[in-house]
Amino acid sequence: MAAMGSNMRVTCKTSEVLKKVRVNREKHSKIVNEAREGYVEKAKTALAEKMEKLKEGKIVQLYFSLQVPEDHTKEYDTVIKMLEMHQNETIELTANEVSNFIEDDWGWKDHFLRNNAVYSQTATELCED
């Protein structure tokens, strides 16, 4: 059944798919913004701690292990632009496209959430689901 499901196609209203992708993009953007703010705060703290030790004349390692937040907004923007340019009221989607566009389940999603959960409460909550 799984093999058959991956070959399935469904015809959807273009406007409904567009609406769903926009909602998913907003959720994604919220996580990205939270993660960026959290990253900046953690980076400032780490830098301040290093600066304090340097001011005391101590030799410190200037290596930082903060993972930069992930952002896949461009992928949403591309899908939105394509749907806006689509000429028909309906569009045919594959099972993979439904997974991405409607269910907001992308190949990078788990890594994105785990990486950004370090800085974003929303991402943390989604990791726990």
C-alpha positions as CSV (number, residue, x, y, z in Angstrom):
1,M,0.0,0.0,0.0
2,A,2.9,2.4,0.8
3,A,4.3,2.1,-2.7
4,M,0.9,2.7,-4.2
5,G,0.3,5.7,-1.9
6,S,3.5,7.4,-3.1
7,N,2.2,7.3,-6.7
8,M,-1.1,8.8,-5.8
9,R,-2.1,12.2,-7.0
10,V,-4.9,14.4,-5.8
11,T,-6.6,17.4,-7.4
12,C,-6.9,20.3,-5.0
13,K,-8.2,23.9,-5.1
14,T,-5.2,26.0,-5.7
15,S,-6.5,28.7,-3.4
16,E,-6.8,26.2,-0.5
17,V,-3.3,24.9,-1.0
18,L,-2.0,28.4,-1.2
19,K,-3.8,29.3,2.0
20,K,-2.3,26.3,3.8
21,V,1.2,26.9,2.7
22,R,1.0,30.6,3.9
23,V,-0.2,29.4,7.3
24,N,2.7,26.9,7.4
25,R,5.1,29.6,6.4
26,E,3.9,31.8,9.3
27,K,4.4,29.0,11.8
28,H,7.9,28.4,10.3
29,S,8.7,32.2,10.5
30,K,7.6,32.3,14.2
31,I,10.1,29.6,15.0
32,V,12.9,31.2,13.0
33,N,12.3,34.6,14.6
34,E,12.3,33.1,18.1
35,A,15.4,31.1,17.3
36,R,17.2,34.1,16.0
37,E,16.4,36.2,19.1
38,G,17.4,33.3,21.3
39,Y,20.6,32.8,19.4
40,V,21.6,36.5,19.7
41,E,21.0,36.4,23.5
42,K,23.0,33.2,24.0
43,A,25.8,34.6,21.7
44,K,25.9,37.9,23.7
45,T,26.1,35.9,27.0
46,A,28.9,33.7,25.7
47,L,30.8,36.8,24.3
48,A,30.4,38.7,27.6
49,E,31.7,35.7,29.6
50,K,34.8,35.5,27.3
51,M,35.3,39.3,27.5
52,E,35.2,39.3,31.2
53,K,37.9,36.7,31.4
54,L,40.0,38.5,28.9
55,K,39.6,41.8,30.9
56,E,41.0,39.8,33.9
57,G,44.0,39.0,31.8
58,K,43.1,35.3,31.4
59,I,43.8,33.4,28.2
60,V,40.5,31.9,26.9
61,Q,39.6,29.7,24.0
62,L,37.6,31.8,21.5
63,Y,35.7,28.9,20.1
64,F,31.9,29.1,20.3
65,S,29.7,26.1,19.8
66,L,26.4,27.8,19.2
67,Q,24.5,26.2,16.3
68,V,23.2,28.9,13.9
69,P,19.4,28.7,13.6
70,E,18.0,27.1,10.5
71,D,15.7,28.9,8.1
72,H,13.8,27.3,5.2
73,T,11.5,30.3,4.5
74,K,12.8,30.5,0.9
75,E,11.3,27.0,0.2
76,Y,7.9,28.2,1.4
77,D,8.3,31.4,-0.7
78,T,9.0,29.4,-3.8
79,V,6.0,27.3,-3.4
80,I,3.8,30.3,-2.7
81,K,5.1,32.1,-5.8
82,M,4.5,29.0,-7.9
83,L,0.9,28.7,-6.6
84,E,0.3,32.4,-7.2
85,M,1.5,32.0,-10.8
86,H,-0.6,28.8,-11.4
87,Q,-3.2,29.6,-14.0
88,N,-5.9,27.1,-13.0
89,E,-8.4,26.9,-10.1
90,T,-7.2,23.4,-9.3
91,I,-3.8,21.9,-9.0
92,E,-2.7,18.2,-9.0
93,L,-0.4,17.3,-6.1
94,T,1.6,14.2,-5.5
95,A,1.7,12.4,-2.1
96,N,5.0,14.0,-1.4
97,E,3.7,17.5,-2.2
98,V,0.7,16.9,0.1
99,S,3.1,15.9,2.8
100,N,5.2,19.1,2.3
101,F,2.6,21.7,1.4
102,I,-0.5,20.6,3.4
103,E,0.9,18.5,6.3
104,D,4.0,20.7,6.6
105,D,6.2,17.6,6.8
106,W,9.4,18.3,5.0
107,G,12.6,16.1,4.8
108,W,14.4,18.7,6.9
109,K,11.6,19.3,9.4
110,D,12.9,17.2,12.3
111,H,16.4,18.6,12.1
112,F,15.0,22.1,11.8
113,L,12.9,21.7,15.0
114,R,15.7,20.0,17.0
115,N,18.3,22.6,15.9
116,N,16.0,25.6,16.6
117,A,14.6,24.1,19.8
118,V,17.8,25.3,21.6
119,Y,16.5,28.9,21.1
120,S,12.8,28.6,20.4
121,Q,10.0,27.6,22.8
122,T,7.7,26.9,19.9
123,A,10.2,24.5,18.3
124,T,10.7,22.9,21.7
125,E,7.0,22.2,22.1
126,L,6.7,20.8,18.6
127,C,9.7,18.4,19.3
128,E,7.8,17.1,22.3
129,D,4.6,16.3,20.2
